[in-house]
Amino acid sequence: MVILLPLAGAVACFLSPQRASSLGLIVALGIAVGVAGLGWQVMEQGAQRYAIGGWGAPLGIDLYADGLSLSMLVMTVLVGLGISVYASGYFKRDKAIHFWPLWMFLWSALNALFLSADIFNLYVTLELLGLAAVALVTLAGGSDALTSAMRYLLVSLLGSLACLLGVALLYHGFGSVDIAILAERVEPSPIVWAAMGLMSAGLLLKTALFPLHFWLPPAHASAPAPVSALLSALVVKASFYILLRLWLEVFPLANAALAQLLGLLGAVAVLWGGLQALRQTRLKMLIAYSTVAQTGYLFLAFPLASIIGWTGALYMLLSHAAAKTAMFMAAGNILYFGGHDRIADLDRVVQRLPLTITAFALAGVSIMGLPPSGGFISKWLLLEAAIRSGQWWWGSILILGGLLSAAWIFKVIGYAFTQTEAPHESRAVPVTMEWAALAMAMVATLLGLFAPWPLALMEIGLPFGGEGTG
């Protein structure tokens, strides 16, 4: 249901464009109900495996839901509901008729990706996800958006091609693409190392880890605000989810040197992204570069190689998704209100859009890693893993990254209180857009207050617990 419902919604929005917004909101609520039902199944009965058409692996296609995939689905639902409400007020009819079918199609691809139990299905859903994301970037129109979308398309195709070559090598070597079967059969060999290198490189490119991040800031900054939010919160996270599944289940024999390299690239991303964000003069570009920095934190878990470290990275993923959605929504509100996103010309926007700036500040608390936010929980877990493993230098990266985040967040808030010399015209922001941004910021905060529940959910099934029933 969670795969077919958004797919049916995409078709319905395409066939009935005049009612696309209403249909999209109804479908979003339906997906939330479907995920809630699946969540109840997983929590009551353990991890679930479903053979499509009654043909299981290795001949057929299996869907698999455990605590990790369910956590990703819940995150997608929360962000998806927020984006759907926000987009209903953001887009005019000429853009809405294109946005809603593409957004529903992207949502279907995301849900299918998180539930896929074989690496070929992961490749197919990742490719569908990339095509929908590229099309959404072009909605802003203009040369900048088209150039960014074309660059994004080429990068996406290159990353997908590398993943497909890796899938072909594994299938040739072990006769299956099912993750559970591969986990039993994979042994150190040249085929495995080649497949691991190809798939990791392709996924790192799609995740925009430094120095492969060159495509991300222009694409995220030039897209419409709801699209920027879903790209940063969901699309980039999907490729990291695949990398994590492969690393922990298919390639558990990965050597420490490669893990240290990924950690080093993550550390550079944290510092480089933070410095670049601090240098930006436009709000959306600033938030886009901060995504580069926040993505770097996820890779600090690789050299730590412990359950606490992986859990910290996943909690970072969840809290960052909510916080970054709120930030891009806040930036969209400011752009909608004043017609620009120049940081130096915010012109006391805090007095005109108090809910928007509150949302930005609350999201900033999570990005900085301050209590009681979800960002604090995730950084605490990563710091604990670094201390336990004796690799204290990764902890220093967490602290420096937090200070850089604080610098650019307070820079924006400072200008929000400052009056500019040149006044400019403004227009009213729909109340749904302001409240959607604030709601997503509250989600990032509540992830810190109710951390035991998501952490317990992650322990159901693989890769952090025992295999459940099907």
Buried (B, 14 or more C-beta within 10 A) or exposed (E): BBBEBBBBBBEBBBEEBEEBBEBBBBBBEBBBEBBBEBBEBBEEEBBBBEBEEEEBBBEEBBBBBBBBBBBBBBBBBBBBBBBBBBBBBBBEEEBBBBBBBBBBBBBBBBBBBBBBBBBBBBBBBBBBBBBBBBBBBBBBEEEEBBEBBBBBBEBBBBBBBBBBBBBBBBBEBBEBBBBBBBBEEBEEEEBBBBBBBBBBBBBBBBBBBBEBBEBBBBBBBBBBBBBBBBBBBBBBBBBBBBBBBBBBBBBEEBEEEBBBBBBBBBBBBBBBBBBBBBEBEBBBBBBBBBBBBBBBBBBBBBBBBBBBBBBBBBBBBBBBBBBBBBBBBBBBBBBBBBEEBBBEBBBEBBEBBEBBBBBBBBBBBBBBBBEBBBBBBBBBBBBBBBBEBEBEEBBEBBEBBBEBBBBBBEBBBEBBEBEEEEEEEBEEBBEBBBBBBBBBBBBBBBBBEEBEEBBEBBBBBBBBBEEBEB
